[in-house]
């Protein structure tokens, strides 16, 4: 019931846990606009907030594939998606480093497709979240999984110290939008879009850096044997 309870109490925020730079090449350089987004998709009483948007953004690495698999509708060369609360963008170019790793994706946007404008000229199959690369807050995100792998058949009869999950904690360095956390304090809880429910850590958070602990993902990973 934790997930259902938090869904009605925790305000939404956009955060990027594994950042990939997205540059909108036809967006005016030096321009920033404030876009209105909902604070809680399940409860309108939470109201709305303004989020900065400009030419350079961060998106999740998993929201781009250079060679897409079947039924992958997110960003790939030639494909168009909606940026949540913003515009349609189309991927045109992929920038790589000397080792062949993708470091940036270059897109163009259609100003007529702004969210809330009533645009109906065409549809896209996917919406992705983002943060403004020039107006975001660095943050650490801690993702927890079960400490003991006690449901694996090969572990039956083993001492619990032999069943420690080596991947019980994953620490990621990413970014979060500034508006939602400008007055945040330890133990405040947020629903980070597509990443789950988090609270601000009381031990590791400092004035210079926010640390978020994931309470639960958006969907349960529990499966019956």
C-alpha positions in Angstrom: 0.0 0.0 0.0 3.1 2.3 0.2 3.0 3.0 -3.5 -0.7 3.8 -3.6 -0.4 6.0 -0.5 2.5 8.0 -1.9 0.8 8.4 -5.3 -1.8 10.6 -3.6 0.6 12.5 -1.4 4.0 13.0 -3.2 4.3 15.8 -5.7 5.7 15.0 -9.1 9.1 16.1 -10.3 11.2 15.5 -13.3 14.7 14.0 -12.6 17.2 12.4 -14.9 19.2 9.6 -13.3 21.4 8.6 -16.2 21.8 11.8 -18.2 22.2 12.1 -22.0 22.6 15.6 -23.5 19.9 16.6 -26.0 20.4 19.8 -28.1 17.5 21.4 -29.9 19.5 22.9 -32.8 16.7 25.2 -34.1 15.7 26.6 -30.6 16.9 30.2 -30.1 20.3 30.3 -28.3 20.2 32.1 -25.0 16.4 31.8 -24.7 14.6 30.2 -21.7 10.9 29.8 -21.3 8.9 28.6 -18.4 6.5 25.8 -19.1 3.5 24.8 -16.9 3.3 21.2 -15.7 1.1 19.4 -13.2 2.3 18.8 -9.6 0.4 15.5 -9.3 -1.3 13.7 -12.2 -3.7 12.0 -9.8 -4.8 15.1 -7.9 -5.5 18.5 -9.4 -5.5 20.1 -6.0 -1.7 19.9 -6.0 -1.8 22.7 -8.7 0.9 23.3 -11.3 4.4 24.6 -11.4 6.6 26.4 -13.9 9.7 24.5 -15.2 12.5 26.1 -17.2 13.1 24.9 -20.8 15.8 25.9 -23.2 18.0 24.8 -26.1 20.0 22.2 -24.1 18.3 19.5 -22.1 19.1 16.2 -20.4 17.1 13.0 -21.1 17.5 9.5 -19.8 20.0 7.3 -21.7 17.4 4.6 -22.0 15.1 7.0 -24.0 17.5 6.9 -27.0 18.7 4.0 -29.1 20.8 4.5 -32.2 19.5 1.2 -33.7 16.1 0.7 -32.2 14.7 -2.7 -31.3 11.2 -3.7 -32.4 8.4 -1.7 -30.8 10.8 0.9 -29.5 9.0 4.3 -29.9 11.4 6.6 -28.0 14.1 8.7 -29.6 16.2 7.3 -32.5 17.5 8.8 -35.7 14.5 10.1 -37.7 11.9 9.5 -35.0 9.8 12.2 -33.2 8.6 12.2 -29.6 6.9 14.6 -27.3 9.0 16.2 -24.5 6.7 16.1 -21.4 4.8 19.4 -21.1 6.8 20.9 -23.9 7.2 20.2 -27.7 7.6 17.5 -30.3 11.3 16.9 -31.1 12.8 14.9 -33.9 16.3 13.3 -33.7 18.5 14.3 -36.6 22.1 13.7 -35.5 24.1 11.6 -33.1 27.4 12.8 -31.6 29.9 10.3 -30.3 33.3 10.4 -28.6 36.5 8.8 -29.8 35.4 5.5 -28.3 32.1 5.4 -30.2 30.0 6.3 -27.1 27.0 8.5 -27.7 27.5 11.8 -25.9 24.8 14.1 -27.5 21.8 13.8 -29.7 20.8 16.7 -31.8 17.1 17.3 -32.5 14.8 19.9 -34.0 11.6 21.0 -32.4 8.2 22.1 -33.9 7.0 25.3 -32.1 3.4 24.6 -33.1 3.3 21.5 -31.0 3.6 23.1 -27.6 1.7 21.3 -24.9 -1.7 22.9 -24.2 -1.8 24.6 -27.6 -4.5 22.2 -29.0 -2.2 21.0 -31.8 -3.7 18.1 -33.6 -1.7 18.1 -36.9 0.0 14.7 -36.1 0.6 12.3 -33.3 3.6 10.7 -31.7 3.8 7.4 -30.0 5.9 8.3 -26.9 6.5 11.1 -24.4 9.8 11.4 -22.5 10.7 13.5 -19.5 13.7 15.9 -19.3 15.4 18.6 -17.3 16.9 21.9 -18.6 20.7 21.4 -18.7 21.3 25.1 -17.9 18.7 25.2 -15.1 18.9 22.0 -13.1 20.2 20.8 -9.7 22.8 18.1 -9.5 21.7 15.2 -7.3 22.6 11.7 -6.2 20.0 9.0 -6.5 20.2 5.8 -4.5 18.3 2.7 -5.8 17.8 -0.1 -3.4 17.1 -3.8 -4.2 16.7 -6.7 -1.7 19.8 -7.3 0.3 19.3 -11.1 0.5 18.7 -13.3 -2.6 16.7 -15.8 -0.7 14.4 -16.8 -3.5 17.0 -18.2 -5.9 16.9 -22.1 -6.0 20.7 -22.3 -6.1 20.9 -20.5 -2.8 18.7 -23.1 -0.9 20.5 -24.3 2.2 23.3 -21.7 2.0 24.3 -19.4 4.9 22.6 -16.0 4.5 26.0 -14.3 4.1 26.5 -16.3 0.9 23.2 -14.9 -0.4 24.1 -11.2 -0.2 22.9 -9.4 -3.3 25.9 -7.5 -4.8 23.5 -5.2 -6.6 21.5 -4.2 -3.6 22.5 -0.6 -3.9 23.1 1.4 -7.1 24.2 5.0 -6.8 23.6 7.4 -9.7 24.7 10.9 -10.3 22.0 12.9 -12.2 19.9 16.1 -12.2 16.5 17.2 -11.0 14.4 20.2 -12.0 14.9 23.2 -9.7 11.3 24.3 -9.1 10.1 21.2 -7.2 13.1 21.1 -4.8 13.8 24.8 -4.2 12.4 24.6 -0.7 12.9 20.8 -0.1 14.2 19.5 3.1 15.3 16.0 4.4 12.5 13.4 4.5 10.4 15.3 1.9 9.0 12.8 -0.6 8.6 13.1 -4.4 7.3 11.0 -7.3 10.1 11.3 -9.8 8.5 10.8 -13.2 9.0 7.2 -14.4 11.7 6.5 -11.8 9.6 5.9 -8.7 9.0 7.4 -5.3 11.9 8.9 -3.4 12.6 10.8 -0.2 15.5 13.2 0.5 18.1 11.5 2.6 18.7 12.8 6.1 22.3 11.6 6.5 24.1 12.4 3.2 22.2 15.4 2.0 24.1 18.7 2.4 23.6 22.3 1.5 25.7 21.6 -1.7 24.1 18.4 -2.8 20.7 16.6 -2.6 20.7 12.9 -2.1 17.5 10.9 -2.8 16.7 7.4 -1.7 14.2 5.4 -3.7 11.3 4.1 -1.5 9.6 2.0 -4.1 9.6 2.0 -7.9 6.4 2.9 -9.8 5.6 -0.7 -10.3 6.2 -3.6 -8.0 9.1 -6.0 -9.1 7.6 -8.7 -6.8 6.7 -11.9 -8.7 5.1 -15.1 -7.3 7.3 -18.2 -7.7 
